[in-house]
Amino acid sequence: MIKSFRNALPLLFVAVFMAGCQTTDPYTGEQKTQNAAKYGGLGALAGAVIGGIADGSEGALKGAAIGGAAGAGYGYYTDRQETKLRQELRGTGVQVSRQGDNLKLIMPSNITFDSSQAEIKSSFYPVLGSVAKVMNEFNKNRIEIRGYTDSTGNPKINNPLSLSRAESVAKYLVAQKVSAGRMKIYGMGASNPIGDNETESGKAMNRRVEIDLVPDLRQN
């Protein structure tokens, strides 16, 4: 049995190596290792060890397959959701970024709201509709919506405005059948700037709505 398991090890190492290979994002050209592959490889290794001890080389290969699927888990789910979002939002001006299993959508003010207004531009409705479509297809994560302003004005104006913008986005998503129970809404005012508030272009970057799609620990 031990000898058979040893014979299966080269195949196992190939599987783990493939799981760690980098891929190229077709939209950004960025080289990255997908989490599903990473966690799937670790799961395959654990499964193979357990299966190999139990049932020789055949057990190792079966264990690798089962462990790989279990290890991929939410990482694989996020991979698929990220791909879908990038497909739907390509060319819209909405930025899609990822940190681990968290996805972030950054929606700048030039495509979402007029200056000092909290009413969504009608031209942005189809874009939010695409976001809602993906959210309904991938409904195993929480949705955190944050509105931001630039530093012009004072918090008494900026904080309510940023909250109203986040609420406008949330209301539209709910109208598109996205569950309100998944959402949390925040008005961040001028905090967390991503651009230089001393320049007009930097201020425009800071006037934005961000949507974070994060794992729902109640379901995982």
C-alpha positions as CSV (number, residue, x, y, z in Angstrom):
1,M,0.0,0.0,0.0
2,I,2.8,2.4,1.0
3,K,4.6,1.6,-2.3
4,S,1.5,2.3,-4.3
5,F,1.0,5.6,-2.6
6,R,4.5,6.6,-3.3
7,N,3.9,5.9,-7.0
8,A,1.0,8.3,-6.9
9,L,3.0,11.2,-5.5
10,P,4.4,12.5,-8.8
11,L,0.9,12.9,-10.1
12,L,-0.1,14.6,-6.9
13,F,2.8,17.1,-7.1
14,V,1.8,17.9,-10.7
15,A,-1.7,18.6,-9.6
16,V,-0.5,21.0,-6.8
17,F,1.9,22.7,-9.1
18,M,-0.9,23.3,-11.7
19,A,-3.1,24.7,-8.9
20,G,-0.4,27.3,-8.1
21,C,0.1,28.5,-11.7
22,Q,-0.6,32.1,-12.6
23,T,-3.3,33.1,-15.0
24,T,-3.6,36.3,-17.1
25,D,-6.7,38.4,-16.6
26,P,-8.2,38.9,-20.1
27,Y,-9.4,42.4,-19.2
28,T,-6.5,44.0,-17.4
29,G,-3.6,41.8,-18.5
30,E,-2.7,41.3,-14.8
31,Q,-0.8,38.1,-13.8
32,K,-2.5,36.5,-10.8
33,T,-3.0,33.2,-9.0
34,Q,-6.7,32.5,-8.6
35,N,-7.7,31.6,-5.0
36,A,-9.8,28.7,-6.2
37,A,-6.6,27.1,-7.7
38,K,-4.6,27.9,-4.6
39,Y,-7.0,26.5,-2.1
40,G,-8.0,23.6,-4.4
41,G,-4.3,22.6,-4.6
42,L,-4.0,22.6,-0.8
43,G,-7.2,20.6,-0.5
44,A,-5.9,18.1,-3.1
45,L,-2.7,17.6,-1.1
46,A,-4.6,17.0,2.1
47,G,-7.1,14.7,0.4
48,A,-4.4,12.7,-1.3
49,V,-2.5,12.1,1.9
50,I,-5.6,10.9,3.7
51,G,-6.8,8.8,0.7
52,G,-3.3,7.4,0.2
53,I,-3.0,6.2,3.7
54,A,-6.5,4.6,3.5
55,D,-6.4,3.0,0.1
56,G,-3.0,3.2,-1.7
57,S,-2.5,5.1,-5.0
58,E,-6.1,4.8,-6.1
59,G,-7.3,6.3,-2.8
60,A,-4.7,9.1,-3.1
61,L,-6.1,10.2,-6.5
62,K,-9.7,10.0,-5.3
63,G,-8.8,11.9,-2.2
64,A,-7.0,14.6,-4.3
65,A,-10.1,15.1,-6.4
66,I,-12.5,15.4,-3.4
67,G,-10.1,17.5,-1.4
68,G,-9.4,19.8,-4.3
69,A,-13.1,20.5,-4.8
70,A,-13.7,21.2,-1.1
71,G,-10.6,23.4,-0.9
72,A,-11.6,25.5,-3.8
73,G,-14.9,26.3,-2.1
74,Y,-15.6,30.0,-1.9
75,G,-12.5,31.0,-3.7
76,Y,-13.8,29.3,-6.8
77,Y,-17.2,31.0,-6.3
78,T,-15.4,34.4,-6.1
79,D,-13.4,33.6,-9.2
80,R,-16.6,33.0,-11.2
81,Q,-18.3,36.1,-9.8
82,E,-15.3,38.3,-10.6
83,T,-15.1,37.0,-14.2
84,K,-18.9,37.7,-14.6
85,L,-18.6,41.2,-13.2
86,R,-15.6,42.1,-15.4
87,Q,-17.6,40.8,-18.5
88,E,-20.7,42.8,-17.6
89,L,-18.9,46.0,-16.6
90,R,-16.2,46.2,-19.2
91,G,-16.1,49.7,-20.7
92,T,-18.6,51.2,-18.3
93,G,-16.1,53.1,-16.1
94,V,-16.8,50.9,-13.1
95,Q,-13.6,49.5,-11.6
96,V,-13.6,45.9,-10.3
97,S,-10.9,45.0,-7.8
98,R,-10.2,42.0,-5.6
99,Q,-8.5,41.4,-2.3
100,G,-8.6,37.7,-1.3
101,D,-12.3,36.7,-1.5
102,N,-13.5,40.3,-1.3
103,L,-14.7,42.1,-4.5
104,K,-14.9,45.8,-4.7
105,L,-16.8,47.9,-7.3
106,I,-15.7,51.6,-7.5
107,M,-18.2,53.8,-9.3
108,P,-17.0,57.4,-9.9
109,S,-19.3,60.4,-9.7
110,N,-18.9,61.3,-13.4
111,I,-21.0,58.2,-14.3
112,T,-23.3,58.0,-11.2
113,F,-24.4,61.4,-9.9
114,D,-24.3,65.1,-10.8
115,S,-22.4,67.4,-8.6
116,S,-24.0,67.8,-5.1
117,Q,-26.9,65.5,-6.1
118,A,-27.9,62.1,-4.8
119,E,-30.2,61.1,-7.7
120,I,-28.7,58.5,-10.0
121,K,-28.1,59.6,-13.5
122,S,-30.5,57.9,-15.9
123,S,-27.6,56.8,-18.1
124,F,-26.2,54.8,-15.2
125,Y,-29.3,52.7,-14.8
126,P,-28.3,50.0,-17.3
127,V,-24.9,49.7,-15.6
128,L,-26.5,49.2,-12.1
129,G,-28.8,46.7,-13.8
130,S,-25.8,44.7,-14.9
131,V,-24.5,44.8,-11.3
132,A,-27.8,43.6,-10.0
133,K,-27.9,40.8,-12.5
134,V,-24.6,39.4,-11.2
135,M,-25.6,40.0,-7.6
136,N,-28.8,37.9,-8.1
137,E,-26.8,35.1,-9.8
138,F,-24.2,35.1,-7.1
139,N,-26.2,35.6,-3.9
140,K,-23.9,34.0,-1.3
141,N,-22.2,37.2,-0.2
142,R,-23.0,40.3,1.7
143,I,-23.2,43.7,0.0
144,E,-21.7,46.8,1.7
145,I,-22.5,50.1,-0.1
146,R,-20.4,53.2,0.8
147,G,-21.0,56.7,-0.5
148,Y,-18.1,59.2,-0.5
149,T,-17.6,62.9,-1.3
150,D,-14.6,65.1,-1.9
151,S,-13.3,67.5,0.8
152,T,-15.2,70.5,-0.5
153,G,-17.7,71.7,2.1
154,N,-18.1,70.4,5.7
155,P,-19.2,67.2,7.3
156,K,-22.7,68.5,8.0
157,I,-23.2,68.6,4.2
158,N,-20.9,65.8,3.0
159,N,-21.9,63.1,5.4
160,P,-25.7,63.2,4.6
161,L,-25.0,63.5,0.9
162,S,-22.7,60.5,0.8
163,L,-25.3,58.5,2.7
164,S,-28.1,59.6,0.3
165,R,-26.0,58.5,-2.6
166,A,-25.4,55.1,-1.1
167,E,-29.1,54.8,-0.3
168,S,-30.0,55.6,-3.9
169,V,-27.8,52.8,-5.2
170,A,-29.2,50.4,-2.7
171,K,-32.8,51.3,-3.6
172,Y,-32.2,50.7,-7.3
173,L,-30.6,47.4,-6.6
174,V,-33.6,46.4,-4.4
175,A,-35.9,47.4,-7.3
176,Q,-33.9,44.9,-9.4
177,K,-34.7,42.1,-7.0
178,V,-31.5,42.1,-5.0
179,S,-32.3,41.2,-1.4
180,A,-32.2,44.2,1.0
181,G,-31.3,41.7,3.7
182,R,-27.9,41.3,2.2
183,M,-27.1,45.0,2.3
184,K,-25.4,47.4,4.7
185,I,-25.3,51.1,3.8
186,Y,-22.8,53.7,4.9
187,G,-22.2,57.5,4.4
188,M,-18.5,58.0,4.6
189,G,-18.3,61.7,3.7
190,A,-14.8,62.9,2.7
191,S,-13.0,60.0,4.5
192,N,-10.7,57.5,2.7
193,P,-9.8,59.7,-0.3
194,I,-8.3,57.8,-3.3
195,G,-7.3,61.0,-5.1
196,D,-5.7,64.3,-4.3
197,N,-8.3,66.7,-3.0
198,E,-6.1,69.6,-4.0
199,T,-6.8,68.9,-7.7
200,E,-10.1,68.7,-9.6
201,S,-9.3,65.3,-11.0
202,G,-8.5,64.1,-7.6
203,K,-11.7,65.4,-6.2
204,A,-13.6,63.7,-9.0
205,M,-12.0,60.4,-8.0
206,N,-13.1,60.9,-4.4
207,R,-16.7,61.6,-5.2
208,R,-17.7,57.9,-5.6
209,V,-19.8,55.0,-4.5
210,E,-18.1,51.7,-3.6
211,I,-19.8,48.3,-3.3
212,D,-18.0,45.6,-1.4
213,L,-19.0,42.0,-2.0
214,V,-17.8,40.0,1.0
215,P,-18.3,36.4,2.2
216,D,-21.4,35.8,4.3
217,L,-20.0,33.8,7.2
218,R,-23.5,32.6,8.0
219,Q,-23.5,30.6,4.7
220,N,-19.9,29.4,4.7
